Amino acid sequence: MKQNITRILPVLLLAALLLPLGQALAGEKVHNVVLQVNDNDPARMNLVLNNAANLNAYYQDKGEPIEIEIVAYGPGLMMLRADKSPVKERVLSFSDNFDNVTFNACGNTHAKMSKKAGKEIELVSNAVMVPAGVVHIMERQEEGWSYVKP
């Protein structure tokens, strides 16, 4: 029995080492990036949207999949407010053009803004609420996602 394990073990180790290489060569690797927005600055918001579109185009040209999450918190949540977003039309157009881009709204910031306004703040239709923006970014990094703060 030990002799069989001794013979099989090197083959299993080699397979384990070559599997990721084979997946990468086969184009099966999915790139994951989270983009942060925490400023109420239309230029920065547009920069984030440009980054998302450029990343998508780059990897699409290479035939490699990418998942992009844009996380808005603090003053950056203005990007996803239905009533005041300076980039609302562009954010909404991403739903029509990119099925791999998600807009995440910080639940903590949303609750504070709603309380201050005395009413529930409406977000754009393609925003997904996460409990806490910073926590979401941190957890994505722990899962191996790349992080970019333009």
C-alpha positions as CSV (number, residue, x, y, z in Angstrom):
1,M,0.0,0.0,0.0
2,K,2.8,2.5,1.0
3,Q,4.6,1.6,-2.3
4,N,1.5,2.6,-4.3
5,I,1.2,5.9,-2.5
6,T,4.9,6.6,-3.1
7,R,4.4,6.1,-6.8
8,I,1.2,8.0,-7.1
9,L,2.1,11.0,-4.9
10,P,4.6,12.6,-7.4
11,V,2.0,12.3,-10.2
12,L,-0.7,13.9,-8.0
13,L,1.7,16.7,-7.0
14,L,2.6,17.4,-10.6
15,A,-1.0,17.4,-11.7
16,A,-1.8,19.9,-8.9
17,L,0.9,22.2,-10.0
18,L,0.0,22.0,-13.7
19,L,-3.8,22.4,-13.3
20,P,-3.7,26.1,-12.8
21,L,-1.4,26.5,-15.7
22,G,-3.7,24.5,-17.9
23,Q,-6.7,26.5,-16.8
24,A,-4.9,29.8,-17.5
25,L,-3.8,28.5,-21.0
26,A,-7.4,27.4,-21.7
27,G,-8.6,30.9,-20.8
28,E,-10.6,29.7,-17.8
29,K,-9.1,32.1,-15.3
30,V,-11.5,34.8,-14.3
31,H,-10.0,38.2,-13.5
32,N,-11.7,39.9,-10.6
33,V,-11.4,43.6,-9.7
34,V,-13.1,45.9,-7.2
35,L,-13.1,49.6,-7.9
36,Q,-13.6,52.0,-5.1
37,V,-15.6,55.3,-5.2
38,N,-15.6,57.3,-2.0
39,D,-15.6,60.9,-3.4
40,N,-18.5,63.0,-4.5
41,D,-16.5,64.1,-7.6
42,P,-18.0,63.6,-11.0
43,A,-14.5,63.5,-12.6
44,R,-13.5,60.6,-10.3
45,M,-16.8,58.8,-10.9
46,N,-16.2,59.0,-14.6
47,L,-12.6,57.8,-14.2
48,V,-13.9,54.7,-12.4
49,L,-16.5,54.1,-15.1
50,N,-13.7,54.6,-17.7
51,N,-11.5,52.1,-15.8
52,A,-14.3,49.5,-15.8
53,A,-15.0,49.9,-19.5
54,N,-11.3,49.8,-20.4
55,L,-10.7,46.7,-18.2
56,N,-13.7,45.0,-19.8
57,A,-12.5,45.9,-23.4
58,Y,-8.9,44.7,-22.6
59,Y,-9.9,41.3,-21.3
60,Q,-12.6,40.8,-23.9
61,D,-10.1,41.4,-26.6
62,K,-7.9,38.7,-25.0
63,G,-10.8,36.3,-24.7
64,E,-10.5,36.2,-21.0
65,P,-13.4,36.8,-18.6
66,I,-13.4,39.6,-16.0
67,E,-15.8,40.4,-13.1
68,I,-15.9,44.1,-12.1
69,E,-17.4,45.4,-8.9
70,I,-17.7,49.2,-8.3
71,V,-18.2,49.9,-4.6
72,A,-19.6,53.3,-3.6
73,Y,-19.5,54.5,0.0
74,G,-19.3,57.7,2.0
75,P,-19.7,60.7,-0.3
76,G,-19.1,58.4,-3.2
77,L,-22.6,57.0,-2.8
78,M,-23.8,60.1,-4.7
79,M,-22.7,58.2,-7.8
80,L,-25.6,55.7,-7.2
81,R,-28.3,58.1,-6.0
82,A,-31.3,58.2,-8.3
83,D,-32.0,61.8,-7.6
84,K,-28.6,63.4,-7.6
85,S,-26.0,61.2,-9.4
86,P,-24.0,63.3,-11.8
87,V,-23.3,60.1,-13.8
88,K,-26.7,58.5,-13.5
89,E,-27.3,57.9,-17.2
90,R,-23.9,56.4,-17.7
91,V,-24.3,54.1,-14.7
92,L,-27.6,52.9,-16.0
93,S,-26.2,52.3,-19.4
94,F,-23.7,49.9,-18.0
95,S,-26.6,47.4,-17.4
96,D,-27.3,47.5,-21.1
97,N,-23.7,47.1,-22.2
98,F,-21.9,45.1,-19.5
99,D,-23.2,42.0,-17.8
100,N,-20.0,41.6,-15.8
101,V,-20.1,45.0,-13.9
102,T,-21.9,45.3,-10.6
103,F,-22.5,48.5,-8.7
104,N,-22.5,48.0,-4.9
105,A,-23.9,50.6,-2.6
106,C,-22.8,50.8,1.0
107,G,-25.7,50.0,3.3
108,N,-24.2,52.0,6.2
109,T,-23.8,55.2,4.1
110,H,-27.3,54.7,2.6
111,A,-28.9,54.4,6.1
112,K,-27.1,57.6,7.3
113,M,-28.1,59.5,4.2
114,S,-31.7,58.3,4.4
115,K,-31.8,59.3,8.1
116,K,-30.4,62.7,7.4
117,A,-32.9,63.3,4.5
118,G,-35.8,62.0,6.7
119,K,-36.8,59.6,3.9
120,E,-35.5,56.5,2.1
121,I,-32.9,57.6,-0.5
122,E,-33.6,55.9,-3.8
123,L,-30.7,54.4,-5.6
124,V,-30.3,53.7,-9.4
125,S,-32.0,50.5,-10.4
126,N,-28.8,48.6,-11.1
127,A,-27.3,49.3,-7.6
128,V,-26.9,46.3,-5.3
129,M,-26.9,47.1,-1.5
130,V,-24.1,45.6,0.5
131,P,-24.0,45.9,4.3
132,A,-20.8,47.9,4.4
133,G,-18.7,49.2,1.5
134,V,-15.3,49.0,3.2
135,V,-16.1,45.5,4.6
136,H,-17.1,44.4,1.1
137,I,-13.9,45.7,-0.4
138,M,-11.8,44.0,2.3
139,E,-13.6,40.7,1.9
140,R,-13.1,40.8,-1.9
141,Q,-9.4,41.4,-1.3
142,E,-9.3,38.4,1.1
143,E,-10.9,36.3,-1.7
144,G,-8.1,37.3,-4.1
145,W,-9.8,40.2,-5.9
146,S,-7.6,43.0,-7.2
147,Y,-8.3,46.4,-5.7
148,V,-8.1,49.8,-7.4
149,K,-8.9,53.2,-6.1
150,P,-8.7,55.6,-9.0
